[in-house]
Every structure is written in C-alpha cells, then in structure tokens.
Amino acid sequence: MVFLLDGYYQRYDLKGWARQRYEGMKVKPDACQECGECEEKCPYSLPIRRMLKEAAGRLG
C-alpha cells in the first residue's frame, strides 16, 4: 500500500490525497523490523527496505 500511495504521490502529483490515505493506515512502515526477508523473496532484487524508508519520508 505504501508503494501504491507513493506512486500516486510521485507520478500523478496527488500529494495531498496520498498523504491523507497514508495517515489513515493502521500499520505504517516504522513497524518494519528490517529483517530483510522481503528483499530475499523479491524476484526483482529490489532494495525494499530503502525504498520503504524513502516513500515513508515523502508521505509522512
């Protein structure tokens, strides 16, 4: 959901809309324990932890 909202924020310039929905999320990226399991499972080898922090910085 964070990456979806970040896409609206960046690509469609819906900054206020994306921030409002982000604030309404019950679980936010700061709940991430940075275990790296998501990166190990990612078929594209994306730096998910870094990307999540960057998106949260824009939205939060």
Summary of the structure (lengths in Angstrom):
residues: 60
radius of gyration: 11.9
end to end distance: 13.6
largest distance: 32.9
contacts: 128
relative contact order: 0.24
helix: 65%
strand: 0%
